[in-house]
Amino acid sequence: MVSTFGIITELGDSKWYLVPTSVIALVVLPLTYWRRSSRPVRLLRWGGWAALFVFAAVALSGIAANIIKFLVGRGRPKMLNGDGLTAFEPFSLNADFHSFPSGHANTAVALAITLAFFFPRLRWMLAAFAALVAASRVIVGTHFVSDAIGGALLAVATTFALRHWCARHRLVFVQMPHGAYRLAREGRILGRLLLSCRFSAR
């Protein structure tokens, strides 16, 4: 069981998401700004910004988690003493004292929330994915339950704040007069096009 969760826990490694989204954004965005604006170009540009949003959500949340790890310096479960207590070493560069918050749980939740913004119908599946990755960190013995919860809450705060900032600048999202958020016009058009392609292929 632990070996299975050892594989699952790798899905919380941010490199799997930071590398492809950064490549997409770096390739797509310059191309769309060098070409004359047209509907296909605007749709492609939105896709580039959407990839950049995913990158920023995972990266921003991860940076915040690493700063807190450094400041708190909580020992990992293997550092427990005979009394069931673990030491704290704030400002330590030793990874054994970077238990709180869980970076993998943080990444999984940030990714799940971000994708749920784009694909709301998949939100429960994405939530299950994030919960499974977070639980795996406890099961394999690298984090406490509170570390996973802390990483998840941090991801919620940073990801929602980033969406609010993007909506204010009309990047990827827009905010409606009543306060709700939705994808920008190009994102909604692209979604309908992809949906129509899926049904026409059946």
C-alpha positions as CSV (number, residue, x, y, z in Angstrom):
1,M,0.0,0.0,0.0
2,V,2.8,2.4,0.9
3,S,4.6,1.7,-2.4
4,T,1.4,2.5,-4.3
5,F,1.0,5.8,-2.5
6,G,4.7,6.4,-3.1
7,I,3.8,6.5,-6.8
8,I,0.8,8.7,-6.2
9,T,2.7,11.2,-4.1
10,E,4.9,11.9,-7.1
11,L,1.9,13.6,-8.7
12,G,2.4,16.4,-6.2
13,D,5.8,17.3,-7.6
14,S,5.4,20.7,-9.2
15,K,7.9,20.0,-12.0
16,W,5.3,18.0,-13.8
17,Y,3.1,21.1,-14.2
18,L,5.6,24.0,-14.2
19,V,7.7,22.7,-17.1
20,P,4.9,22.1,-19.7
21,T,2.9,25.2,-18.8
22,S,5.9,27.4,-19.0
23,V,6.9,26.0,-22.3
24,I,3.4,26.5,-23.7
25,A,3.2,30.0,-22.5
26,L,6.7,30.9,-23.8
27,V,6.0,29.5,-27.2
28,V,2.4,30.6,-27.7
29,L,2.3,34.2,-26.3
30,P,5.2,35.7,-28.3
31,L,3.7,34.2,-31.5
32,T,0.3,35.7,-30.9
33,Y,1.6,39.2,-30.2
34,W,3.7,39.2,-33.3
35,R,0.8,38.3,-35.6
36,R,-2.1,40.6,-36.6
37,S,-5.0,40.1,-34.2
38,S,-7.7,37.8,-35.5
39,R,-10.2,35.5,-33.8
40,P,-7.9,32.4,-34.0
41,V,-5.0,34.5,-32.7
42,R,-7.0,35.8,-29.8
43,L,-8.2,32.4,-28.9
44,L,-4.6,31.1,-29.0
45,R,-3.4,34.0,-27.0
46,W,-6.0,33.3,-24.3
47,G,-4.7,29.7,-24.3
48,G,-1.2,31.0,-23.7
49,W,-2.4,33.2,-20.8
50,A,-4.3,30.2,-19.4
51,A,-1.2,28.1,-19.4
52,L,0.7,31.0,-17.7
53,F,-2.1,31.2,-15.1
54,V,-1.7,27.5,-14.2
55,F,2.1,28.0,-14.0
56,A,1.7,31.1,-11.8
57,A,-0.8,29.4,-9.5
58,V,1.4,26.4,-8.8
59,A,4.6,28.5,-8.6
60,L,3.2,31.2,-6.4
61,S,1.7,28.8,-4.0
62,G,4.9,26.7,-4.0
63,I,7.1,29.8,-3.3
64,A,4.8,30.8,-0.4
65,A,5.0,27.2,1.0
66,N,8.8,27.2,0.9
67,I,9.0,30.5,2.6
68,I,6.8,29.2,5.4
69,K,8.8,26.0,5.6
70,F,11.9,28.0,6.2
71,L,10.4,30.3,8.8
72,V,8.6,27.6,10.8
73,G,11.2,24.8,10.6
74,R,9.0,22.0,11.7
75,G,10.6,18.6,11.9
76,R,9.3,15.8,9.7
77,P,7.6,12.7,11.3
78,K,10.9,10.8,11.3
79,M,12.3,13.5,13.7
80,L,9.8,12.5,16.4
81,N,11.3,11.7,19.7
82,G,10.2,9.1,22.3
83,D,7.6,11.4,23.7
84,G,5.9,11.9,20.4
85,L,7.3,15.4,20.0
86,T,9.2,16.8,17.0
87,A,11.8,19.6,17.1
88,F,11.5,22.9,15.4
89,E,14.5,24.6,13.7
90,P,13.3,27.9,12.1
91,F,15.5,29.3,9.3
92,S,17.1,25.9,8.8
93,L,18.2,24.8,5.3
94,N,17.9,21.2,6.3
95,A,14.9,19.5,4.5
96,D,14.2,17.4,7.6
97,F,12.9,20.6,9.2
98,H,10.7,21.6,6.2
99,S,7.6,19.6,7.2
100,F,5.0,22.4,7.4
101,P,3.3,23.0,5.1
102,S,3.3,20.1,2.7
103,G,4.6,21.2,-0.7
104,H,3.1,18.3,-2.6
105,A,-0.3,18.8,-1.1
106,N,0.0,22.5,-1.8
107,T,0.8,21.8,-5.5
108,A,-2.0,19.2,-5.9
109,V,-4.6,21.5,-4.4
110,A,-3.4,24.6,-6.4
111,L,-3.5,22.5,-9.6
112,A,-6.9,21.0,-8.8
113,I,-8.5,24.4,-8.1
114,T,-6.9,26.0,-11.2
115,L,-8.2,23.3,-13.5
116,A,-11.6,23.4,-11.8
117,F,-11.8,27.1,-12.8
118,F,-11.5,25.9,-16.4
119,F,-13.5,22.7,-16.1
120,P,-16.1,23.1,-13.3
121,R,-17.8,19.9,-14.2
122,L,-14.7,18.0,-13.2
123,R,-14.3,19.7,-9.8
124,W,-15.2,16.7,-7.7
125,M,-12.8,14.5,-9.6
126,L,-10.1,17.1,-9.2
127,A,-10.9,17.4,-5.5
128,A,-10.5,13.6,-5.2
129,F,-7.1,13.8,-7.0
130,A,-5.9,16.6,-4.6
131,A,-7.1,14.7,-1.5
132,L,-5.4,11.5,-2.6
133,V,-2.1,13.2,-3.2
134,A,-2.3,15.1,0.2
135,A,-3.2,11.8,2.0
136,S,-0.2,10.1,0.3
137,R,2.2,12.5,2.0
138,V,1.0,11.3,5.4
139,I,0.8,7.6,4.4
140,V,4.4,7.5,3.1
141,G,5.5,9.2,6.3
142,T,6.9,12.4,5.1
143,H,4.3,14.8,6.6
144,F,1.8,15.1,9.4
145,V,-1.9,15.5,8.7
146,S,-1.6,19.2,9.8
147,D,1.1,19.7,7.2
148,A,-1.2,18.5,4.4
149,I,-4.1,20.6,5.6
150,G,-1.8,23.6,5.9
151,G,-0.5,23.1,2.3
152,A,-4.1,22.8,1.1
153,L,-5.3,25.9,2.8
154,L,-2.3,27.9,1.5
155,A,-3.1,26.8,-2.0
156,V,-6.7,27.8,-1.7
157,A,-5.7,31.3,-0.5
158,T,-3.0,32.0,-3.2
159,T,-5.0,30.5,-6.1
160,F,-8.2,32.4,-5.4
161,A,-6.1,35.6,-4.9
162,L,-4.4,35.1,-8.2
163,R,-7.7,34.6,-10.0
164,H,-8.9,37.8,-8.5
165,W,-5.8,39.7,-9.7
166,C,-6.1,38.3,-13.2
167,A,-9.8,39.2,-13.4
168,R,-9.0,42.8,-12.4
169,H,-6.6,43.0,-15.3
170,R,-9.0,41.0,-17.6
171,L,-6.5,38.2,-18.1
172,V,-8.0,34.8,-18.5
173,F,-11.0,35.6,-16.2
174,V,-13.5,38.4,-15.8
175,Q,-15.5,39.4,-12.7
176,M,-19.2,39.9,-13.1
177,P,-21.1,42.9,-11.6
178,H,-22.5,40.6,-8.9
179,G,-19.0,39.4,-7.9
180,A,-18.9,36.0,-9.6
181,Y,-16.0,35.0,-11.8
182,R,-16.0,33.4,-15.2
183,L,-13.7,32.8,-18.1
184,A,-13.0,35.7,-20.4
185,R,-14.9,35.7,-23.7
186,E,-12.1,33.9,-25.6
187,G,-12.0,31.1,-23.1
188,R,-15.8,30.6,-23.3
189,I,-15.6,30.5,-27.1
190,L,-12.7,28.1,-27.0
191,G,-14.6,25.9,-24.6
192,R,-17.7,25.8,-26.9
193,L,-15.5,25.0,-29.9
194,L,-13.8,22.1,-28.1
195,L,-17.1,20.8,-26.9
196,S,-18.6,20.9,-30.4
197,C,-15.5,19.1,-31.8
198,R,-15.9,16.4,-29.2
199,F,-19.6,15.8,-30.1
200,S,-19.0,16.0,-33.8
201,A,-16.3,13.3,-33.5
202,R,-18.8,10.8,-32.0
